[in-house]
Every structure is written in structure tokens, then in C-alpha cells.
Amino acid sequence: MCISHNLADAIVRSLQDSLAVLSVELTPIHEKLVTIRRQLVALAAKGSHKAELKPLQEELRKIDSLSTFISASLG
């Protein structure tokens, strides 16, 4: 089955539009992930030690456990 180029473009645009707006519930998590990413970039630039990464790793684990909990609740 072959999808026309125009139809494929329309589908892609539709999917992009649906992802363009972040839900209110996910905004705080997104902001925290952006903050963690910035901190990781700063640590990488200064050549950090493992101990400095541990708090960020813990934050990521907390966020991951939230996503696991939400997935389990929905499924």
C-alpha cells in the first residue's frame, strides 16, 4: 500500500501539531528535565566527578518512577 506524499505530509503535520502543546500535568516534569539537562551540560564542561552527578541521577530516578507509576495506572 502506497501513501501519497501529500497525505504523508498531512499526517506528519497533524502529529507534530498534537505534540506541539505540552499538557499542564507534564509541564513541571518537562521544566525539571530541562534544568537537569542544563546542569549535566555544566558539569560536563567543568569535568565533574561522579559524586556531583549523584543528585541529578536521583532526580532522574524519581521522574522515571513517576512515569512507571503513571503507565501502570493507565494500563
N, C-alpha and C positions, 0 to 999 in steps of 0.2 A: 504494500500500500504506500503510495507516494503522496506526501502532503505538499501542497504548493508553497512556494517561497513566501507569498503574501500571507497565507494562513499561518505558517510557522512564525513569521514576524509578529503577527497579531497575537498569537498565543504567548510569545516571549514578552511582548509589551504588557499584556494582561497580567502575567505572572510578576513582572517587575513592579508594576503598579501596586499589586497586592502586598508586596514586600516593602514598599517604599515607606509605609507608615508603621511604626513600631507601636505595639499595643501598650496601653498605660501600665499594665501589670509588668511588662518586661523592661520598661524604661529604667528603673533603678538598677536592675541587673546589668543592662547594657552600659550604663554610666560607670558602674563598678568595674566591669571588664575593660572599658576604655582606660580607666585610671590604672588598673593593674598593668595593662599593656605599656602605658607610658612609664610606669615605674620600672618595668623589666627593661625597656629600652635604655633608661638612665643607668640602671645597674650594669647593663652590658657595656655601655660606653665607658664606664669607670673601671671595668674589670672586677666585678664584685666577687665576694666569697660566698660559699654555699649557705652560710648562716644568714646572710641578708636575703636570700631567696625564700627561706622557710616560711616567713609570714605570708608572702604572696602565694606560695603553694597552698597554705592552709585556707586562704580566702578562696582560691580556685576550687579546692575540695568542697568547701561549703556551698559554693554556687553549683557545683556538679551534683551534690547530694540533693539540692533543691530540684534540679531538672529530673533526677531519677525519681524523686518523690512525686512530682507532677505527672511524669509519664506513667507511673504505676497507678496513680489515682484515676487517670483518664482511660487506661487500658483495662 
